[in-house]
Amino acid sequence: MQNYYSHVKLFTKRFLLIFAFYQVCRVLFYLFNRSAFTDVSLKAFLGGIRFDFSALGFINLLFALLHLIPGNFKNNATYQRVLKVSFYVVNLAFMLTNFVDFEYFKFTGRRSTFSMITANGMENEIGGLVLSFLTEFWYFPVIAVLLAILLWKVLPNLQFSETEKFTKITLLKQSGIFILLMGIVFLLARGGWQKKPISIVTAVEYGSINQSALVLNTPFCILKTIGKKGNLDATKYYSEEELNTIFNPVLAFNSEEKPTKENVVIIILESFGRENIQCGQTPFLDSLITKSLFFENGFANGKLSIDAVPSTLSSIPSLMNQSLITSSYAVNKMYALPQVLKDNGYYTAFFHGAFNGSQNFDQYCNAIGFDNYFGKNEYVGPESFDGKWGVFDEDFFQFYCKKMGEFKQPFFTSIFSISSHNPYTIPEKYKGKFPKGTTKIQESIAYSDFALQKFFESAAKQDWFKNTLFVITADHTSSEPTAEKFRTNVGKFRVPILFYKPTDAALKGKLDKNFQQIDIMPSVLKHLNINTKIVTFGKPYQSNNDFVVYYLDNIYHYIDSDYYMAFDGKNAIGLYNFKEDELLKNNLLQKEPEVAKKMERFIKAYIQSFNERMINNELTIQ
């Protein structure tokens, strides 16, 4: 076994040596970009260790196998030479990608991803850019060469006395050690024992979002984005000057009235699409609609729960093939609703009854400025685990109501329900109490509506209730609508959205205006008379704009007034009057060219503005 231990020691030394070089790269990254980081904490550097080990685990899984697999064949001199050279070349190549961000970070404000390293969309310019980069920053390749030489010099070789006899007992012992060590490397690669492997947005756990790039390393970000289509193209339809005349996401609020200092509660209901309300399953929500400002044409900006939080709380739609929260843009700077309100004296908290870490909501909420996150781990109340997702809605909503009574006013809170998520489990004591409905989900929809009713009954007894603006929406539609109108590319995004304040008679009635999740943030700020300046891809309902934009199957979907357009990124492929033609049967693209031309002009500007600001990390006002 002494011989086998030599191989174990060899791999361990080489692995830890590369790890040490990663620390050098992080220090260099900080030194070259230190003006971008303020109040840097030791926690950021310590957190970086987890991401370094994760990147090294992925990169070296194969090398771990080649170093540690049982057998005496590994003692062959040629085998060892090839193994050393390949280990050196692969690890050096990944390590040196950090050098790109020594300078590029200054422009992007985040670590480079696979598409950035491979120059996606810049194939024609990359040769000249690389030459220019190497000429201007000549000291980067000099440092890289010195590190490469040093690494080769200190990279250890195999040392052992003699080849031992290989028996069945030896095989069993070596196999056991091999399995154990491979398991450790795999564990390092996924970032620990937690339910899901660490992702780019996990970096916010180790400091403010401004320090995320310091926690991360470039190889990790590349590995996490390989093969993913979430990276955007630098689409250029218009000049910057012309672009801003068509669509400008910068919105300034200049109210002459005093801020209302109302509490704000945003409730996101799981799968409560329009197909599931006003059909007998939601008597409480239906009654609340009659007392609220209800948007008859309300739309979600995504089809997944994970898309609803950025849309509703950050006014950022889901216009990528990957959700923002799990994309390389998750650590972009954002001036989202919780941070704006916190800057205006509000306490902010997010509630989600699922397991902490579910859909990375806790990490994202931390990134956008919430003071606290309350998940299943923080829940205090009767035993109420649904066996799958987390705490049943009724009990978690009561916990939510009770906690708000402890918060200093004014406060902003948001809660995301879970019980109407597949597998649609409701408490045993309520089996048979609610109507089954016409689809599998609708019994759980009725239960969640009941939980919502109980919440409002409890909330009405609280001293904060009358001074609170309630906003209710759904994250997305459900997966099995029966009515054909809810299966079109318009219908499958229809969700209820309402504004309700118990003491405000003005917030009552139905509006035919097109309204979407990303409109909630600017509408709330305008309602509260908060003077600020934000980047929003939506609009206040109080404005004259009437657009809605969402994305599905690589197609942009754009609604304005009575018209719906499908746009493939280059050309309009469909135009319909969706209010007269609910099933989208009559394509008006050739019949109404002026409408098509006007709408295509806007959606191009909208896409360009969205892509440029996401790519260039310009979601805040400089």
C-alpha positions in Angstrom: 0.0 0.0 0.0 3.0 2.3 0.4 3.3 2.6 -3.3 -0.4 3.5 -3.7 -0.1 6.1 -0.9 2.6 7.8 -3.0 0.0 8.3 -5.8 -2.5 9.7 -3.2 0.1 12.1 -1.9 1.1 13.1 -5.4 -2.5 14.1 -6.4 -3.1 15.8 -3.1 0.0 17.9 -3.4 -0.7 18.9 -7.0 -4.3 19.7 -6.2 -3.4 21.9 -3.2 -0.7 23.6 -5.2 -3.1 24.7 -7.9 -5.5 25.8 -5.1 -2.6 28.0 -3.7 -2.1 29.5 -7.2 -5.9 30.4 -7.3 -5.4 32.4 -4.1 -2.6 34.3 -5.8 -5.0 35.0 -8.7 -7.6 36.3 -6.3 -5.2 38.6 -4.7 -4.0 39.9 -8.1 -7.6 40.3 -9.1 -8.3 42.4 -6.1 -5.1 44.5 -6.5 -5.9 45.3 -10.2 -9.6 46.2 -9.3 -9.3 47.4 -5.7 -11.1 50.7 -6.5 -14.2 48.7 -7.3 -14.4 47.1 -3.8 -15.1 49.0 -0.6 -15.3 47.6 2.9 -13.7 44.3 1.8 -14.1 41.7 4.5 -12.1 38.6 5.3 -15.4 36.7 4.7 -15.2 37.4 1.0 -11.8 35.8 0.7 -12.7 32.8 2.9 -15.9 32.4 0.9 -13.8 32.3 -2.2 -12.1 29.1 -1.0 -15.4 27.2 -1.5 -15.7 28.4 -5.1 -12.0 27.6 -5.8 -12.4 24.1 -4.5 -15.6 23.7 -6.5 -13.9 24.8 -9.8 -10.9 22.6 -9.1 -13.1 19.7 -8.2 -14.8 19.9 -11.6 -11.6 20.5 -13.6 -9.8 17.6 -11.8 -12.4 14.9 -11.6 -10.7 13.1 -14.5 -7.2 13.7 -13.2 -8.3 12.4 -9.8 -9.4 9.2 -11.4 -6.1 8.9 -13.4 -4.0 9.5 -10.3 -5.9 7.3 -7.9 -7.4 4.4 -9.9 -6.0 1.1 -8.4 -3.3 -0.7 -10.2 0.5 -0.7 -10.7 0.3 0.5 -14.3 0.4 4.1 -12.9 4.1 3.5 -12.1 5.0 3.6 -15.8 7.3 6.5 -16.5 5.6 7.4 -19.8 2.2 7.3 -18.1 3.5 9.7 -15.4 5.0 12.1 -17.9 1.8 12.4 -19.9 -0.3 12.7 -16.7 1.9 15.5 -15.4 1.9 17.5 -18.6 -1.9 17.1 -19.2 -2.6 18.1 -15.5 -0.4 21.1 -15.9 -1.8 22.3 -19.2 -5.5 21.9 -18.3 -5.2 23.5 -14.9 -3.0 26.3 -16.2 -5.4 27.1 -19.0 -8.3 27.4 -16.6 -6.3 29.3 -14.0 -5.2 31.9 -16.6 -8.8 32.7 -17.5 -8.7 34.8 -14.2 -6.3 37.1 -16.0 -9.0 38.2 -18.4 -11.0 39.7 -15.5 -8.0 41.6 -14.1 -9.0 44.2 -16.6 -12.3 43.2 -18.2 -14.0 43.3 -14.8 -13.7 47.1 -14.9 -16.0 47.2 -17.9 -18.5 44.5 -17.0 -18.5 44.7 -13.2 -18.7 40.9 -13.0 -16.7 37.7 -13.7 -16.6 36.5 -17.2 -18.7 33.6 -18.4 -18.3 31.0 -21.1 -19.9 33.1 -23.8 -17.7 36.1 -22.8 -14.5 34.0 -22.8 -15.5 32.4 -26.2 -16.4 35.8 -27.5 -20.0 34.9 -28.4 -21.2 37.4 -31.0 -17.7 38.9 -31.5 -16.1 36.2 -33.7 -15.1 38.7 -36.3 -13.5 41.2 -33.9 -11.8 38.8 -31.4 -8.5 38.6 -33.1 -7.9 42.3 -33.1 -9.2 42.7 -29.6 -6.9 40.1 -28.2 -3.9 41.7 -30.0 -4.9 45.1 -28.6 -5.4 43.7 -25.1 -2.0 42.0 -25.1 -0.3 45.1 -26.4 -1.9 47.5 -23.9 -1.6 45.2 -20.9 1.7 43.6 -21.7 2.3 43.0 -18.0 -0.5 40.5 -17.8 1.1 37.9 -20.1 4.4 38.6 -18.4 2.9 37.7 -15.0 1.1 34.7 -16.6 4.4 33.4 -18.1 6.2 33.8 -14.7 3.4 32.0 -12.9 3.4 29.2 -15.6 7.2 28.7 -15.2 6.9 28.7 -11.4 4.0 26.2 -11.5 6.0 23.8 -13.6 9.0 24.2 -11.4 7.1 23.3 -8.2 4.7 20.7 -9.6 5.8 17.5 -7.8 6.8 14.2 -9.5 5.9 10.7 -8.3 8.2 9.4 -5.6 8.2 5.8 -4.4 10.7 3.1 -3.6 9.6 0.1 -5.5 6.6 -1.6 -7.1 4.6 -3.7 -4.6 3.0 -7.0 -5.3 -0.6 -6.5 -6.5 -3.0 -8.9 -4.7 -6.8 -9.1 -4.2 -6.4 -7.7 -0.8 -4.4 -4.8 -2.2 -7.0 -4.2 -4.9 -9.8 -4.1 -2.2 -7.9 -1.6 -0.1 -6.9 0.6 -3.0 -10.5 0.5 -4.3 -11.9 1.6 -1.0 -9.5 4.5 -0.8 -10.2 5.4 -4.4 -14.0 5.5 -3.9 -13.6 7.6 -0.8 -11.2 10.1 -2.4 -13.3 10.4 -5.6 -16.3 11.1 -3.4 -14.4 13.9 -1.7 -13.4 15.5 -5.0 -17.0 15.2 -6.2 -18.3 16.8 -3.0 -15.8 19.7 -3.5 -17.0 20.1 -7.0 -20.6 20.6 -6.0 -19.6 22.9 -3.2 -20.7 20.8 -0.2 -23.5 18.6 1.1 -26.4 21.0 0.5 -29.3 19.9 -1.7 -28.2 21.8 -4.8 -24.7 22.5 -6.1 -23.5 26.0 -5.5 -24.2 28.5 -8.3 -22.9 31.9 -9.3 -25.5 33.7 -7.1 -24.4 31.8 -4.0 -21.5 34.3 -3.9 -23.8 36.9 -2.3 -23.8 34.7 0.9 -20.2 35.9 1.6 -20.6 39.6 1.4 -22.5 42.3 -0.4 -23.4 41.9 -4.1 -20.6 44.3 -4.8 -18.1 41.8 -3.5 -19.4 38.8 -5.5 -16.7 39.0 -8.1 -14.1 38.8 -5.4 -15.7 35.7 -3.9 -16.0 34.0 -7.3 -13.3 32.9 -9.7 -13.5 33.0 -13.5 -13.1 29.2 -14.1 -16.1 28.6 -11.8 -18.2 31.1 -13.8 -17.1 29.6 -17.1 -17.9 26.0 -16.0 -21.3 27.1 -14.6 -22.3 28.7 -18.0 -20.9 26.1 -20.5 -23.7 24.9 -22.6 -26.3 27.3 -21.2 -28.1 29.6 -23.5 -28.7 32.3 -20.9 -26.0 34.6 -22.2 -27.4 37.5 -24.3 -26.2 38.8 -27.6 -25.1 42.4 -28.0 -28.0 43.2 -30.3 -27.6 46.6 -32.1 -30.7 47.8 -33.9 -30.3 51.6 -33.2 -27.8 54.1 -32.1 -27.9 55.0 -28.4 -29.5 58.4 -29.2 -32.3 56.9 -31.3 -32.7 54.0 -28.9 -33.6 56.3 -26.0 -36.2 58.1 -28.1 -38.0 54.8 -28.7 -37.6 53.2 -25.3 -35.7 54.4 -22.3 -35.9 52.3 -19.1 -34.7 55.1 -16.9 -37.7 56.4 -15.0 -37.6 59.4 -12.6 -40.3 60.0 -9.9 -40.9 63.6 -8.9 -44.0 63.9 -6.8 -44.9 67.2 -5.2 -46.8 65.3 -2.5 -45.4 63.9 0.7 -44.5 60.2 0.8 -47.5 58.3 2.1 -45.4 56.0 4.3 -47.8 53.1 3.8 -46.8 49.6 4.5 -46.5 47.5 1.4 -47.4 43.8 1.1 -46.9 41.9 -2.1 -48.4 38.4 -2.3 -47.3 36.1 -5.1 -49.7 33.1 -5.4 -48.3 29.9 -6.9 -50.0 29.0 -10.3 -53.0 31.3 -9.7 -53.4 32.0 -13.5 -56.5 33.6 -14.8 -57.8 30.2 -15.7 -58.1 29.3 -12.1 -60.0 32.4 -10.7 -63.6 33.5 -11.1 -64.5 29.9 -11.9 -65.8 28.8 -8.4 -62.4 27.8 -6.9 -61.4 31.2 -5.5 -64.4 32.8 -3.7 -62.3 34.9 -1.4 -60.0 36.3 -4.1 -63.0 36.8 -6.4 -64.7 38.9 -3.6 -61.4 40.9 -3.0 -61.2 41.7 -6.7 -64.5 43.6 -6.4 -63.0 45.8 -3.6 -59.7 46.4 -5.4 -58.1 48.0 -8.4 -58.1 45.0 -10.7 -56.2 44.7 -14.0 -58.4 42.8 -16.4 -55.4 42.3 -18.7 -52.8 41.2 -16.3 -49.7 39.3 -17.5 -46.8 37.4 -16.0 -43.4 38.0 -17.5 -42.3 34.4 -17.3 -43.5 30.9 -17.2 -41.6 29.7 -14.1 -41.8 30.5 -10.4 -38.1 31.5 -10.4 -38.9 34.2 -13.0 -41.6 35.9 -11.0 -39.5 37.2 -8.2 -37.1 39.3 -10.4 -40.1 40.5 -12.5 -42.2 41.5 -9.5 -39.6 42.9 -7.2 -36.9 44.1 -9.5 -38.9 45.1 -12.6 -36.8 42.8 -14.8 -38.6 40.5 -17.2 -37.5 37.0 -18.2 -36.1 37.6 -21.7 -33.5 34.8 -21.7 -33.5 31.1 -22.1 -32.2 30.9 -18.6 -33.8 32.4 -15.5 -32.1 35.5 -14.2 -31.6 34.1 -10.7 -29.5 31.2 -12.1 -27.8 33.1 -14.9 -24.4 34.8 -15.1 -26.3 38.1 -14.6 -27.6 37.2 -11.2 -24.9 39.3 -9.5 -25.5 42.4 -11.6 -26.1 45.5 -9.5 -29.8 46.2 -9.2 -31.8 48.9 -7.5 -34.9 46.8 -6.8 -38.0 47.6 -4.8 -36.7 46.3 -1.4 -33.6 48.5 -1.6 -35.5 51.6 -2.8 -37.9 51.3 0.1 -35.2 50.5 2.6 -33.5 53.7 1.4 -36.7 55.5 2.3 -36.9 54.2 5.9 -38.7 50.8 5.3 -37.9 47.5 7.0 -38.0 44.8 4.3 -38.5 41.0 4.5 -39.3 38.1 2.1 -41.3 35.0 3.1 -41.4 31.6 1.4 -42.6 28.5 3.1 -40.5 26.1 1.1 -37.1 24.8 2.2 -34.5 27.5 2.5 -32.5 27.6 -0.7 -35.5 26.7 -2.8 -35.1 28.2 -6.3 -32.3 30.4 -4.8 -34.8 32.9 -3.6 -33.0 33.4 -0.4 -29.8 34.3 -2.2 -31.5 36.6 -4.7 -33.5 38.4 -1.9 -30.2 39.0 -0.2 -28.7 40.4 -3.4 -31.6 42.8 -4.0 -31.6 44.3 -0.5 -34.1 42.5 1.7 -33.2 42.9 5.4 -34.4 39.4 6.2 -35.6 36.1 4.6 -38.0 33.8 6.3 -38.3 30.3 5.0 -39.2 26.9 6.4 -36.2 27.0 8.7 -37.5 30.2 10.4 -41.1 29.1 10.6 -42.6 28.9 14.1 -46.0 27.3 14.5 -47.9 24.1 14.5 -46.4 21.1 12.7 -47.4 21.7 9.1 -44.9 20.1 6.7 -46.6 19.1 3.4 -44.1 16.2 2.9 -42.7 17.7 -0.3 -42.1 21.5 -0.5 -42.5 23.0 2.9 -45.1 24.6 5.2 -48.8 24.5 4.2 -50.0 27.9 3.1 -52.6 28.4 5.9 -50.1 28.0 8.7 -47.3 29.9 7.0 -49.5 32.8 6.1 -50.5 33.0 9.8 -46.9 33.0 10.8 -46.3 35.7 8.2 -49.2 37.8 9.6 -47.8 37.4 13.2 -44.3 38.4 12.2 -45.5 41.6 10.5 -47.0 42.6 13.8 -43.4 42.6 15.2 -41.9 44.8 12.5 -41.4 48.5 12.8 -43.6 50.5 10.4 -43.4 51.3 7.6 -42.4 47.9 6.3 -42.3 46.2 3.0 -42.8 42.4 2.9 -43.5 39.9 0.2 -44.7 36.3 0.5 -44.6 33.5 -2.1 -47.2 30.7 -1.5 -46.4 27.0 -2.2 -49.4 24.8 -1.6 -50.8 25.1 -5.2 -47.5 23.7 -6.6 -47.4 20.2 -7.9 -48.1 17.7 -6.4 -50.9 19.9 -5.1 -51.0 18.5 -1.5 -53.5 19.9 0.9 -53.7 19.1 4.7 -55.5 15.9 5.5 -58.1 17.7 7.6 -59.3 19.6 4.5 -59.6 16.6 2.2 -63.1 16.8 0.6 -63.8 20.3 1.9 -62.9 22.1 -1.3 -64.3 21.7 -4.8 -62.2 19.5 -7.0 -62.6 21.7 -10.0 -62.0 20.7 -13.6 -58.2 20.2 -13.4 -55.8 18.5 -11.0 -54.5 21.8 -9.5 -57.8 23.4 -8.7 -58.5 21.7 -5.3 -55.2 23.1 -4.0 -56.0 26.5 -5.6 -59.2 26.5 -3.5 -57.2 25.6 -0.4 -54.7 28.4 -1.0 -57.6 30.8 -1.5 -59.0 29.7 1.9 -55.5 30.2 3.4 -55.5 33.7 1.9 -58.9 34.4 3.4 -57.7 33.3 6.9 -54.7 35.6 6.5 -56.8 38.6 5.7 -59.1 37.9 8.6 -56.1 37.8 10.9 -54.5 40.8 9.3 -57.6 42.9 9.6 -57.2 42.7 13.4 -53.7 44.2 13.3 -52.9 47.9 13.8 -50.9 48.0 10.6 -53.7 46.7 8.4 -55.5 49.9 7.5 -52.2 51.7 6.5 -51.1 48.9 4.2 -51.2 48.6 0.4 -51.7 45.0 -0.7 -50.6 43.9 -4.1 -51.6 40.4 -5.2 -50.5 38.5 -8.3 -49.6 35.0 -9.5 -46.2 33.8 -10.4 -47.4 32.2 -13.6 -50.3 30.3 -15.1 -50.9 26.6 -14.4 -49.9 23.8 -16.8 -53.3 22.5 -17.8 -55.9 25.1 -18.6 -59.1 23.7 -20.0 -60.2 26.8 -22.0 -58.5 27.2 -25.3 -58.1 30.9 -24.9 -55.7 30.2 -22.0 -53.5 28.0 -24.2 -52.5 30.6 -26.7 -49.3 32.6 -26.4 -51.3 35.4 -24.9 -53.6 33.3 -22.6 -50.8 31.2 -21.1 -49.4 34.4 -19.5 -52.6 35.8 -18.1 -52.5 36.2 -14.4 -54.6 38.2 -11.9 -53.0 41.4 -10.6 -54.8 43.7 -8.1 -54.0 46.6 -5.8 -56.0 46.8 -2.5 -56.0 49.2 0.4 -58.8 48.9 3.0 -59.1 52.7 3.4 -58.5 53.9 -0.2 -61.7 54.1 -2.2 -59.7 55.3 -5.2 -58.1 51.9 -5.5 -61.2 50.2 -6.8 -62.6 49.1 -10.1 -61.4 47.3 -13.2 -58.9 48.6 -15.7 -58.6 47.3 -19.2 -55.0 48.6 -19.4 -52.4 46.0 -20.2 -50.4 45.4 -17.0 -47.6 43.0 -16.2 -45.5 41.9 -13.2 -42.7 44.3 -14.0 -45.2 47.2 -13.7 -45.7 46.5 -10.1 -42.5 48.1 -8.8 -42.9 51.5 -10.6 -46.6 51.6 -9.8 -46.0 51.0 -6.1 -43.3 53.7 -6.0 -45.6 56.2 -7.8 -48.4 55.4 -5.4 -46.2 56.0 -2.4 -45.0 59.3 -3.7 -41.4 58.3 -3.4 -39.0 60.5 -5.4 -36.3 58.4 -6.9 -34.8 57.4 -10.2 -34.7 53.7 -11.3 -34.1 51.4 -14.2 -37.4 49.7 -15.0 -38.5 47.7 -18.0 -42.1 48.2 -16.9 -44.2 51.3 -16.4 -46.6 52.7 -13.7 -50.2 51.9 -14.3 -50.8 55.6 -13.9 -48.9 56.3 -17.1 -50.3 56.3 -20.7 -48.0 53.5 -21.8 -49.8 50.2 -22.5 -47.1 47.6 -23.4 -46.4 44.1 -22.1 -43.3 42.1 -23.1 -42.4 38.5 -22.3 -40.4 35.7 -23.8 -41.0 32.0 -24.6 -39.3 29.4 -26.9 -36.9 32.0 -28.3 -39.7 34.3 -29.3 -40.4 37.7 -27.9 -44.0 38.4 -27.3 -45.2 42.0 -27.3 -48.6 43.4 -26.5 -49.6 47.0 -27.0 -53.2 48.3 -26.7 -55.3 45.7 -28.5 -52.5 44.1 -30.5 -50.1 41.2 -29.9 -47.0 40.6 -31.9 -44.6 37.6 -32.0 -41.0 38.6 -32.9 -38.2 36.1 -33.5 -35.3 38.6 -32.8 -35.0 39.6 -36.4 -38.5 39.8 -37.8 -42.1 40.0 -36.8 -43.7 36.6 -37.4 -47.3 37.3 -36.3 -49.6 40.2 -35.5 -53.1 39.8 -33.9 -55.9 41.8 -32.4 -56.0 39.6 -29.3 -59.0 41.3 -27.8 -61.2 40.6 -30.8 -59.3 37.4 -31.8 -58.8 35.5 -28.5 -57.6 32.4 -30.2 -55.1 34.3 -32.5 -56.4 32.9 -35.7 -56.3 36.0 -37.9 -52.7 37.1 -38.6 -52.8 40.8 -39.5 -49.1 41.2 -40.3 -49.8 41.9 -44.0 -53.1 43.6 -43.4 -51.9 46.2 -41.0 -48.4 47.1 -42.0 -48.3 50.4 -40.2 -49.2 48.8 -36.8 -46.6 46.1 -37.5 -43.9 48.6 -38.3 -44.6 50.7 -35.2 -44.6 47.7 -32.9 -41.5 46.1 -34.5 -39.7 49.3 -33.9 -40.5 49.3 -30.2 -39.7 45.7 -29.5 -36.3 46.0 -31.2 -35.5 49.0 -29.0 -36.8 47.1 -25.9 -34.7 44.1 -26.7 -31.6 46.2 -27.4 -32.0 48.2 -24.2 -32.6 45.0 -22.1 -29.6 43.1 -23.6 -27.2 46.0 -23.4 -28.0 46.8 -19.8 -27.8 43.2 -18.7 -24.5 42.6 -20.5 -22.9 45.9 -19.4 -24.3 45.7 -15.8 -26.2 48.9 -16.2 -29.4 48.1 -14.2 -28.8 51.0 -11.8 -28.4 54.8 -12.3 -24.8 55.7 -12.4 
